[in-house]
């Protein structure tokens, strides 16, 4: 029995098998749509703003 996942682009159910060369996508079209979204920077990874001096943040949190 193969694992079934949702296509990240359209949501269609897709069998995760060797025969599916586009996995996790259902088709080449969905794969290209996703690649285009990355190229247009539609997807972002949120940045964490860390303090420049990690010790400074710890000393301030101990005061509270």
C-alpha positions in Angstrom: 0.0 0.0 0.0 1.4 3.4 -1.0 1.2 6.6 0.9 -1.3 9.2 -0.4 -0.5 12.9 -0.1 -2.3 16.1 -1.2 -0.7 17.9 -4.2 0.7 21.1 -2.7 -0.6 23.2 -5.6 -4.1 21.9 -6.3 -4.9 19.6 -3.3 -5.6 16.6 -5.5 -4.8 13.2 -3.8 -1.6 11.7 -5.2 0.0 8.3 -4.6 3.6 8.6 -3.4 5.1 6.0 -5.7 8.1 5.6 -7.9 5.9 5.7 -11.0 4.7 9.3 -10.1 7.7 11.3 -11.4 6.1 14.5 -10.3 5.6 13.6 -6.6 4.5 15.3 -4.4 2.7 17.1 -7.2 0.0 15.5 -9.3 1.3 16.7 -12.7 4.1 18.6 -14.4 1.7 21.6 -14.5 1.4 21.8 -10.8 5.1 21.3 -10.3 5.8 24.3 -12.7 3.2 26.5 -10.9 5.0 25.8 -7.6 8.4 26.5 -9.2 7.1 29.8 -10.6 5.8 30.8 -7.2 9.2 30.3 -5.7 10.9 32.2 -8.6 8.5 35.1 -8.0 9.3 35.0 -4.3 5.7 34.4 -3.3 6.9 32.0 -0.6 8.9 33.3 2.3 10.5 31.9 5.4 10.0 34.2 8.3 13.1 35.6 9.9 13.7 35.6 13.6 15.2 38.8 14.8 17.8 37.7 17.4 19.5 40.3 19.6 23.1 41.1 18.5 24.3 40.1 21.9 22.6 37.0 23.2 23.8 37.7 26.8 22.1 41.1 26.8 18.7 39.4 26.1 19.2 36.9 28.9 20.2 39.6 31.5 17.1 41.7 30.6 14.7 38.8 30.9 16.1 38.0 34.4 15.3 41.5 35.6 11.6 41.1 34.9 
